[in-house]
Amino acid sequence: MIDFVRVGMKITKYRKKLNLTQDDADLPTARAINTLFKEEYTHLKLTFSIIVDRLVSMKKQYNDDGTYVYVQDEQGNYMYTATSAYEEWKQIVGDGSQFNVASHTMTHYYFGKDNEGGWEDSNGDGTPDKYYAPNNVTIEVDVSGQILRVLFEGQDVLGFIIAGVDRDQTQFTKDYMNMTEEYDALRHTFYGINDPDNLNWRQMYSYSIKHYETSSNASTNSISTYDQVKDVDIDKWRDYIDQPIKQNGWGIFTMHKIIKDGATSTGFYIYEFQFRALCDYIREKQESGELWCATYDESIKYVKQMQSSTVRAINHDDEFVEVYLTDTLDNSKYDMELTVKVEIPDEWETAVADGDFLTIHEDNQGKFVYVNVAPDAGSGVITQS
């Protein structure tokens, strides 16, 4: 995301970036994505935002009146057992080179607005009918992420994904996120592109894509079956992808189920041909160097590092340029190389870093190159040959 540094000045612009996320932990969809990414889209990445109780069963102790508490062990850890789906999910996520995970709450249901627990009137008819256990909010938000870090060793799980419940819950979750230390960033689905220049970590937007375009003044659309949608132009999706490129922004594409062409389903879904078309265009933009397709965690790390970093570039008598990048973060966790745009002497015809020849660019202020620099790892050196 850092891509513009004048000699001796601080970072001012960013790499264009895009995340693909699949919500809800639909296992057939994860299988389909895994196959396509391993066989065709080997350089693309995706984040699974997981409803955690699809992978584990929390241990509860019930009372005679139907109320319950979540059971903790002697060390205060909440107890759970893995479901039969977990082992397959672990295989799909693998070493994290293409996939990472985010918490999409424990249950995806409305989980109350405090940790006190008790009965609530979910229907608004004056009769309490829904019970929330003590510490329910902590379970839904904080513990869900803690469990994912145990289940998927090596995953940082920096992102929390709001469940699509209601606006009051969304506002509450945003407020709660300002207090919890479990995550670095919150994502919710109100259409838009993030501008890293003014990025508020608790306000990360995404596009939610489905097999048809919903009109702005209606909740449904007459285009709904495969026969109706199969010839629909996806230029609008391509325009969404182009936005972070044009705006130096951050695009997040959220999908739910992917189903076979011609099949039927319920809820939000896209057809496989649509997913392929989306991935084809992202791959094209990535291969051209216009876009970086990363996992959600990678983008979070990159922006956080960028916002806490300082860069200096020193020209040593036109013989070589040294680039120093420092930040205030824990390098064992925030370990992304940052891409820096650095001026070189105008008389240079070649530029080399780490034994590789760099592409020389030129603008109205002179020649420059892009180099990747790790924070707090000494200097990066650019030479003429």
One Martini backbone bead per residue (centre of mass of N, CA, C, O) as a GRO file, in nm:
protein
  385
    1MET     BB    1   0.052   0.065  -0.014
    2ILE     BB    2   0.322   0.175  -0.036
    3ASP     BB    3   0.404   0.411  -0.328
    4PHE     BB    4   0.521   0.705  -0.203
    5VAL     BB    5   0.856   0.842  -0.202
    6ARG     BB    6   1.043   1.093  -0.104
    7VAL     BB    7   1.324   1.204  -0.026
    8GLY     BB    8   1.291   1.222   0.325
    9MET     BB    9   0.994   1.119   0.326
   10LYS     BB   10   0.678   1.035   0.379
   11ILE     BB   11   0.421   0.855   0.343
   12THR     BB   12   0.126   0.900   0.098
   13LYS     BB   13   0.071   0.618  -0.044
   14TYR     BB   14  -0.097   0.327  -0.204
   15ARG     BB   15  -0.183   0.023  -0.254
   16LYS     BB   16  -0.383  -0.157  -0.442
   17LYS     BB   17  -0.674  -0.338  -0.305
   18LEU     BB   18  -0.805  -0.686  -0.263
   19ASN     BB   19  -1.086  -0.870  -0.129
   20LEU     BB   20  -1.192  -1.199  -0.067
   21THR     BB   21  -1.511  -1.307   0.072
   22GLN     BB   22  -1.658  -1.578   0.268
   23ASP     BB   23  -1.964  -1.630   0.412
   24ASP     BB   24  -2.058  -1.872   0.688
   25ALA     BB   25  -1.936  -2.158   0.624
   26ASP     BB   26  -1.976  -2.299   0.339
   27LEU     BB   27  -1.859  -2.597   0.244
   28PRO     BB   28  -1.921  -2.634  -0.061
   29THR     BB   29  -1.793  -2.360  -0.133
   30ALA     BB   30  -1.509  -2.416  -0.026
   31ARG     BB   31  -1.452  -2.650  -0.216
   32ALA     BB   32  -1.479  -2.494  -0.482
   33ILE     BB   33  -1.262  -2.280  -0.425
   34ASN     BB   34  -1.025  -2.470  -0.375
   35THR     BB   35  -1.019  -2.596  -0.656
   36LEU     BB   36  -0.985  -2.335  -0.825
   37PHE     BB   37  -0.725  -2.227  -0.678
   38LYS     BB   38  -0.543  -2.482  -0.729
   39GLU     BB   39  -0.592  -2.491  -1.061
   40GLU     BB   40  -0.632  -2.162  -1.158
   41TYR     BB   41  -0.604  -1.950  -0.889
   42THR     BB   42  -0.294  -1.947  -0.757
   43HIS     BB   43  -0.271  -1.607  -0.694
   44LEU     BB   44  -0.510  -1.607  -0.523
   45LYS     BB   45  -0.716  -1.478  -0.251
   46LEU     BB   46  -0.895  -1.577   0.064
   47THR     BB   47  -1.165  -1.519   0.301
   48PHE     BB   48  -1.301  -1.687   0.578
   49SER     BB   49  -1.607  -1.615   0.730
   50ILE     BB   50  -1.684  -1.759   1.044
   51ILE     BB   51  -1.916  -1.961   1.188
   52VAL     BB   52  -1.815  -2.121   1.466
   53ASP     BB   53  -2.061  -2.330   1.529
   54ARG     BB   54  -1.975  -2.505   1.264
   55LEU     BB   55  -1.698  -2.619   1.424
   56VAL     BB   56  -1.840  -2.594   1.712
   57SER     BB   57  -1.932  -2.700   2.052
   58MET     BB   58  -2.064  -2.556   2.312
   59LYS     BB   59  -2.054  -2.569   2.650
   60LYS     BB   60  -2.351  -2.635   2.847
   61GLN     BB   61  -2.558  -2.532   3.129
   62TYR     BB   62  -2.868  -2.641   3.233
   63ASN     BB   63  -3.177  -2.548   3.333
   64ASP     BB   64  -3.509  -2.602   3.402
   65ASP     BB   65  -3.592  -2.312   3.248
   66GLY     BB   66  -3.364  -2.299   2.993
   67THR     BB   67  -3.132  -2.195   3.106
   68TYR     BB   68  -2.780  -2.084   3.072
   69VAL     BB   69  -2.428  -2.170   3.067
   70TYR     BB   70  -2.105  -2.129   3.009
   71VAL     BB   71  -1.835  -2.342   3.017
   72GLN     BB   72  -1.555  -2.355   3.238
   73ASP     BB   73  -1.250  -2.393   3.329
   74GLU     BB   74  -1.005  -2.348   3.566
   75GLN     BB   75  -0.875  -2.114   3.365
   76GLY     BB   76  -1.139  -1.982   3.203
   77ASN     BB   77  -1.204  -2.158   2.965
   78TYR     BB   78  -1.391  -2.227   2.709
   79MET     BB   79  -1.585  -2.499   2.620
   80TYR     BB   80  -1.521  -2.743   2.351
   81THR     BB   81  -1.615  -2.909   2.041
   82ALA     BB   82  -1.550  -3.049   1.754
   83THR     BB   83  -1.662  -3.091   1.452
   84SER     BB   84  -1.678  -3.272   1.158
   85ALA     BB   85  -1.590  -3.012   0.977
   86TYR     BB   86  -1.309  -2.919   1.072
   87GLU     BB   87  -1.100  -3.097   0.920
   88GLU     BB   88  -1.175  -2.989   0.640
   89TRP     BB   89  -1.115  -2.694   0.696
   90LYS     BB   90  -0.816  -2.736   0.764
   91GLN     BB   91  -0.738  -2.835   0.481
   92ILE     BB   92  -0.826  -2.589   0.316
   93VAL     BB   93  -0.658  -2.366   0.458
   94GLY     BB   94  -0.398  -2.467   0.566
   95ASP     BB   95  -0.106  -2.255   0.550
   96GLY     BB   96  -0.226  -1.961   0.437
   97SER     BB   97  -0.140  -1.883   0.133
   98GLN     BB   98  -0.466  -1.842   0.034
   99PHE     BB   99  -0.597  -1.866   0.327
  100ASN     BB  100  -0.820  -1.713   0.562
  101VAL     BB  101  -0.954  -1.612   0.884
  102ALA     BB  102  -1.270  -1.501   1.023
  103SER     BB  103  -1.498  -1.360   1.231
  104HIS     BB  104  -1.877  -1.433   1.228
  105THR     BB  105  -1.927  -1.524   1.487
  106MET     BB  106  -2.078  -1.782   1.655
  107THR     BB  107  -2.409  -1.775   1.531
  108HIS     BB  108  -2.546  -1.509   1.370
  109TYR     BB  109  -2.707  -1.393   1.598
  110TYR     BB  110  -2.868  -1.220   1.803
  111PHE     BB  111  -2.672  -1.107   2.114
  112GLY     BB  112  -2.722  -0.847   2.225
  113LYS     BB  113  -2.597  -0.558   2.461
  114ASP     BB  114  -2.487  -0.752   2.690
  115ASN     BB  115  -2.346  -0.959   2.969
  116GLU     BB  116  -2.593  -1.031   3.167
  117GLY     BB  117  -2.837  -1.146   3.065
  118GLY     BB  118  -3.149  -1.290   2.961
  119TRP     BB  119  -3.459  -1.180   2.879
  120GLU     BB  120  -3.628  -1.126   2.560
  121ASP     BB  121  -3.820  -0.936   2.317
  122SER     BB  122  -3.808  -1.036   1.986
  123ASN     BB  123  -4.123  -0.959   1.883
  124GLY     BB  124  -4.272  -0.717   2.042
  125ASP     BB  125  -4.527  -0.852   2.241
  126GLY     BB  126  -4.434  -0.854   2.566
  127THR     BB  127  -4.281  -1.143   2.547
  128PRO     BB  128  -4.048  -1.322   2.672
  129ASP     BB  129  -3.837  -1.548   2.439
  130LYS     BB  130  -3.525  -1.472   2.475
  131TYR     BB  131  -3.210  -1.615   2.560
  132TYR     BB  132  -2.923  -1.480   2.734
  133ALA     BB  133  -2.625  -1.543   2.825
  134PRO     BB  134  -2.381  -1.500   3.007
  135ASN     BB  135  -2.136  -1.361   2.808
  136ASN     BB  136  -2.242  -1.354   2.509
  137VAL     BB  137  -2.077  -1.131   2.371
  138THR     BB  138  -1.801  -1.255   2.422
  139ILE     BB  139  -1.855  -1.510   2.263
  140GLU     BB  140  -1.932  -1.386   1.982
  141VAL     BB  141  -1.665  -1.216   1.962
  142ASP     BB  142  -1.403  -1.303   2.119
  143VAL     BB  143  -1.409  -1.622   2.139
  144SER     BB  144  -1.432  -1.684   1.839
  145GLY     BB  145  -1.139  -1.591   1.778
  146GLN     BB  146  -0.985  -1.767   1.978
  147ILE     BB  147  -1.070  -2.038   1.853
  148LEU     BB  148  -0.953  -1.995   1.568
  149ARG     BB  149  -0.653  -1.980   1.665
  150VAL     BB  150  -0.655  -2.279   1.755
  151LEU     BB  151  -0.763  -2.430   1.499
  152PHE     BB  152  -0.565  -2.214   1.330
  153GLU     BB  153  -0.259  -2.237   1.319
  154GLY     BB  154  -0.112  -1.910   1.249
  155GLN     BB  155  -0.363  -1.745   1.280
  156ASP     BB  156  -0.457  -1.414   1.362
  157VAL     BB  157  -0.737  -1.295   1.341
  158LEU     BB  158  -0.801  -0.961   1.278
  159GLY     BB  159  -1.104  -1.013   1.188
  160PHE     BB  160  -1.437  -0.878   1.202
  161ILE     BB  161  -1.778  -0.990   1.123
  162ILE     BB  162  -2.071  -0.875   1.076
  163ALA     BB  163  -2.381  -0.961   1.122
  164GLY     BB  164  -2.697  -0.976   0.948
  165VAL     BB  165  -2.922  -0.818   1.132
  166ASP     BB  166  -2.918  -0.508   1.264
  167ARG     BB  167  -2.863  -0.179   1.324
  168ASP     BB  168  -2.836  -0.192   1.630
  169GLN     BB  169  -2.625  -0.418   1.632
  170THR     BB  170  -2.416  -0.278   1.459
  171GLN     BB  171  -2.365  -0.040   1.649
  172PHE     BB  172  -2.283  -0.207   1.890
  173THR     BB  173  -2.043  -0.354   1.760
  174LYS     BB  174  -1.881  -0.100   1.701
  175ASP     BB  175  -1.855  -0.013   1.996
  176TYR     BB  176  -1.721  -0.274   2.101
  177MET     BB  177  -1.468  -0.261   1.912
  178ASN     BB  178  -1.346  -0.011   2.072
  179MET     BB  179  -1.272  -0.215   2.323
  180THR     BB  180  -1.156  -0.446   2.197
  181GLU     BB  181  -0.843  -0.660   2.152
  182GLU     BB  182  -0.893  -0.899   1.936
  183TYR     BB  183  -0.895  -0.678   1.702
  184ASP     BB  184  -0.821  -0.460   1.418
  185ALA     BB  185  -1.097  -0.521   1.247
  186LEU     BB  186  -1.400  -0.413   1.079
  187ARG     BB  187  -1.672  -0.567   0.893
  188HIS     BB  188  -1.919  -0.433   0.668
  189THR     BB  189  -2.232  -0.425   0.455
  190PHE     BB  190  -2.166  -0.128   0.304
  191TYR     BB  191  -2.131   0.009   0.027
  192GLY     BB  192  -1.777   0.028  -0.074
  193ILE     BB  193  -1.469   0.218  -0.043
  194ASN     BB  194  -1.164   0.228   0.090
  195ASP     BB  195  -0.965   0.492   0.236
  196PRO     BB  196  -0.649   0.487   0.363
  197ASP     BB  197  -0.608   0.787   0.439
  198ASN     BB  198  -0.906   0.752   0.626
  199LEU     BB  199  -0.883   0.504   0.808
  200ASN     BB  200  -1.126   0.330   0.991
  201TRP     BB  201  -1.109   0.038   1.165
  202ARG     BB  202  -1.442   0.044   1.225
  203GLN     BB  203  -1.479   0.116   0.888
  204MET     BB  204  -1.541  -0.152   0.681
  205TYR     BB  205  -1.623  -0.208   0.360
  206SER     BB  206  -1.859  -0.385   0.132
  207TYR     BB  207  -1.935  -0.601  -0.122
  208SER     BB  208  -2.240  -0.765  -0.207
  209ILE     BB  209  -2.265  -1.052  -0.396
  210LYS     BB  210  -2.492  -1.161  -0.657
  211HIS     BB  211  -2.678  -1.303  -0.921
  212TYR     BB  212  -2.814  -1.019  -0.886
  213GLU     BB  213  -2.941  -0.699  -0.930
  214THR     BB  214  -3.040  -0.470  -0.702
  215SER     BB  215  -3.239  -0.235  -0.666
  216SER     BB  216  -3.250   0.069  -0.488
  217ASN     BB  217  -3.598   0.040  -0.447
  218ALA     BB  218  -3.551  -0.277  -0.387
  219SER     BB  219  -3.534  -0.616  -0.257
  220THR     BB  220  -3.604  -0.710  -0.546
  221ASN     BB  221  -3.588  -0.911  -0.854
  222SER     BB  222  -3.678  -1.053  -1.159
  223ILE     BB  223  -3.390  -1.155  -1.156
  224SER     BB  224  -3.328  -1.518  -1.060
  225THR     BB  225  -3.262  -1.713  -1.276
  226TYR     BB  226  -3.047  -1.867  -1.478
  227ASP     BB  227  -3.181  -1.797  -1.751
  228GLN     BB  228  -3.180  -1.485  -1.680
  229VAL     BB  229  -2.860  -1.449  -1.578
  230LYS     BB  230  -2.643  -1.576  -1.784
  231ASP     BB  231  -2.637  -1.289  -1.975
  232VAL     BB  232  -2.539  -1.106  -1.772
  233ASP     BB  233  -2.360  -0.837  -1.723
  234ILE     BB  234  -2.040  -0.783  -1.528
  235ASP     BB  235  -1.941  -0.484  -1.543
  236LYS     BB  236  -2.006  -0.385  -1.257
  237TRP     BB  237  -1.795  -0.559  -1.116
  238ARG     BB  238  -1.555  -0.438  -1.266
  239ASP     BB  239  -1.598  -0.155  -1.159
  240TYR     BB  240  -1.545  -0.228  -0.866
  241ILE     BB  241  -1.250  -0.318  -0.916
  242ASP     BB  242  -1.156  -0.034  -1.034
  243GLN     BB  243  -1.184   0.158  -0.791
  244PRO     BB  244  -0.920   0.102  -0.623
  245ILE     BB  245  -0.738   0.182  -0.859
  246LYS     BB  246  -0.838   0.483  -0.893
  247GLN     BB  247  -0.842   0.545  -0.551
  248ASN     BB  248  -0.640   0.403  -0.371
  249GLY     BB  249  -0.793   0.151  -0.254
  250TRP     BB  250  -1.040  -0.075  -0.082
  251GLY     BB  251  -1.161  -0.387  -0.186
  252ILE     BB  252  -1.458  -0.576  -0.082
  253PHE     BB  253  -1.569  -0.909  -0.153
  254THR     BB  254  -1.887  -1.054  -0.091
  255MET     BB  255  -1.985  -1.392  -0.035
  256HIS     BB  256  -2.152  -1.694  -0.025
  257LYS     BB  257  -2.279  -1.882  -0.236
  258ILE     BB  258  -2.172  -2.142  -0.464
  259ILE     BB  259  -2.317  -2.254  -0.767
  260LYS     BB  260  -2.419  -2.431  -1.007
  261ASP     BB  261  -2.497  -2.418  -1.315
  262GLY     BB  262  -2.858  -2.426  -1.302
  263ALA     BB  263  -2.907  -2.411  -1.021
  264THR     BB  264  -3.060  -2.407  -0.695
  265SER     BB  265  -3.145  -2.167  -0.429
  266THR     BB  266  -3.094  -1.997  -0.126
  267GLY     BB  267  -3.036  -1.692  -0.090
  268PHE     BB  268  -2.717  -1.597  -0.122
  269TYR     BB  269  -2.587  -1.618  -0.462
  270ILE     BB  270  -2.362  -1.766  -0.702
  271TYR     BB  271  -2.235  -1.853  -0.991
  272GLU     BB  272  -1.966  -2.000  -1.124
  273PHE     BB  273  -1.936  -1.813  -1.375
  274GLN     BB  274  -1.919  -1.555  -1.204
  275PHE     BB  275  -1.671  -1.624  -1.036
  276ARG     BB  276  -1.482  -1.658  -1.275
  277ALA     BB  277  -1.511  -1.374  -1.391
  278LEU     BB  278  -1.403  -1.233  -1.143
  279CYS     BB  279  -1.124  -1.380  -1.129
  280ASP     BB  280  -1.023  -1.309  -1.410
  281TYR     BB  281  -1.008  -0.999  -1.358
  282ILE     BB  282  -0.825  -1.002  -1.113
  283ARG     BB  283  -0.590  -1.150  -1.247
  284GLU     BB  284  -0.537  -0.941  -1.466
  285LYS     BB  285  -0.472  -0.705  -1.264
  286GLN     BB  286  -0.243  -0.847  -1.115
  287GLU     BB  287  -0.054  -0.915  -1.363
  288SER     BB  288  -0.033  -0.593  -1.434
  289GLY     BB  289   0.001  -0.441  -1.138
  290GLU     BB  290  -0.282  -0.291  -1.036
  291LEU     BB  291  -0.325  -0.533  -0.821
  292TRP     BB  292  -0.392  -0.659  -0.484
  293CYS     BB  293  -0.443  -0.992  -0.381
  294ALA     BB  294  -0.560  -1.045  -0.054
  295THR     BB  295  -0.589  -1.093   0.253
  296TYR     BB  296  -0.728  -0.954   0.518
  297ASP     BB  297  -0.480  -0.963   0.705
  298GLU     BB  298  -0.276  -0.840   0.510
  299SER     BB  299  -0.415  -0.565   0.480
  300ILE     BB  300  -0.417  -0.489   0.774
  301LYS     BB  301  -0.115  -0.494   0.817
  302TYR     BB  302  -0.032  -0.296   0.598
  303VAL     BB  303  -0.186  -0.046   0.699
  304LYS     BB  304  -0.078  -0.042   0.986
  305GLN     BB  305   0.217  -0.013   0.907
  306MET     BB  306   0.191   0.241   0.737
  307GLN     BB  307   0.068   0.425   0.973
  308SER     BB  308   0.356   0.358   1.154
  309SER     BB  309   0.553   0.463   0.933
  310THR     BB  310   0.897   0.537   0.833
  311VAL     BB  311   1.072   0.699   0.560
  312ARG     BB  312   1.407   0.673   0.419
  313ALA     BB  313   1.604   0.835   0.157
  314ILE     BB  314   1.953   0.794   0.051
  315ASN     BB  315   2.184   0.974  -0.144
  316HIS     BB  316   2.509   0.849  -0.247
  317ASP     BB  317   2.653   1.021  -0.480
  318ASP     BB  318   2.493   0.850  -0.707
  319GLU     BB  319   2.563   0.537  -0.629
  320PHE     BB  320   2.347   0.505  -0.389
  321VAL     BB  321   2.039   0.383  -0.230
  322GLU     BB  322   1.888   0.421   0.084
  323VAL     BB  323   1.633   0.230   0.267
  324TYR     BB  324   1.424   0.321   0.545
  325LEU     BB  325   1.216   0.121   0.774
  326THR     BB  326   0.991   0.220   1.035
  327ASP     BB  327   0.826   0.102   1.340
  328THR     BB  328   0.588   0.028   1.633
  329LEU     BB  329   0.571  -0.277   1.592
  330ASP     BB  330   0.530  -0.617   1.598
  331ASN     BB  331   0.735  -0.812   1.394
  332SER     BB  332   0.610  -1.102   1.451
  333LYS     BB  333   0.329  -0.997   1.319
  334TYR     BB  334   0.427  -0.733   1.153
  335ASP     BB  335   0.571  -0.865   0.834
  336MET     BB  336   0.536  -0.680   0.599
  337GLU     BB  337   0.613  -0.579   0.300
  338LEU     BB  338   0.681  -0.260   0.165
  339THR     BB  339   0.593  -0.043  -0.092
  340VAL     BB  340   0.837   0.172  -0.245
  341LYS     BB  341   0.885   0.497  -0.371
  342VAL     BB  342   1.200   0.584  -0.536
  343GLU     BB  343   1.437   0.791  -0.601
  344ILE     BB  344   1.659   0.845  -0.874
  345PRO     BB  345   1.896   0.915  -1.071
  346ASP     BB  346   1.869   1.041  -1.392
  347GLU     BB  347   2.139   0.886  -1.511
  348TRP     BB  348   2.009   0.626  -1.475
  349GLU     BB  349   1.956   0.306  -1.658
  350THR     BB  350   1.983   0.137  -1.395
  351ALA     BB  351   1.839  -0.095  -1.138
  352VAL     BB  352   1.934  -0.252  -0.817
  353ALA     BB  353   1.789  -0.523  -0.604
  354ASP     BB  354   1.888  -0.810  -0.482
  355GLY     BB  355   1.988  -0.876  -0.797
  356ASP     BB  356   1.751  -0.708  -0.923
  357PHE     BB  357   1.595  -0.570  -1.179
  358LEU     BB  358   1.445  -0.261  -1.221
  359THR     BB  359   1.184  -0.068  -1.296
  360ILE     BB  360   1.184   0.234  -1.470
  361HIS     BB  361   1.044   0.536  -1.388
  362GLU     BB  362   0.853   0.839  -1.497
  363ASP     BB  363   0.815   1.178  -1.410
  364ASN     BB  364   0.803   1.525  -1.348
  365GLN     BB  365   1.039   1.451  -1.106
  366GLY     BB  366   1.146   1.178  -1.228
  367LYS     BB  367   1.306   0.902  -1.124
  368PHE     BB  368   1.181   0.562  -1.040
  369VAL     BB  369   1.121   0.304  -0.790
  370TYR     BB  370   1.021  -0.016  -0.677
  371VAL     BB  371   1.029  -0.133  -0.333
  372ASN     BB  372   1.081  -0.385  -0.093
  373VAL     BB  373   1.033  -0.329   0.266
  374ALA     BB  374   1.130  -0.409   0.577
  375PRO     BB  375   1.071  -0.358   0.894
  376ASP     BB  376   1.337  -0.324   1.096
  377ALA     BB  377   1.583  -0.445   0.863
  378GLY     BB  378   1.722  -0.221   0.768
  379SER     BB  379   1.854  -0.165   0.460
  380GLY     BB  380   1.784  -0.073   0.132
  381VAL     BB  381   1.961  -0.132  -0.178
  382ILE     BB  382   2.035   0.089  -0.454
  383THR     BB  383   2.173   0.032  -0.773
  384GLN     BB  384   2.301   0.059  -1.095
  385SER     BB  385   2.466  -0.261  -1.088
   0.00000   0.00000   0.00000
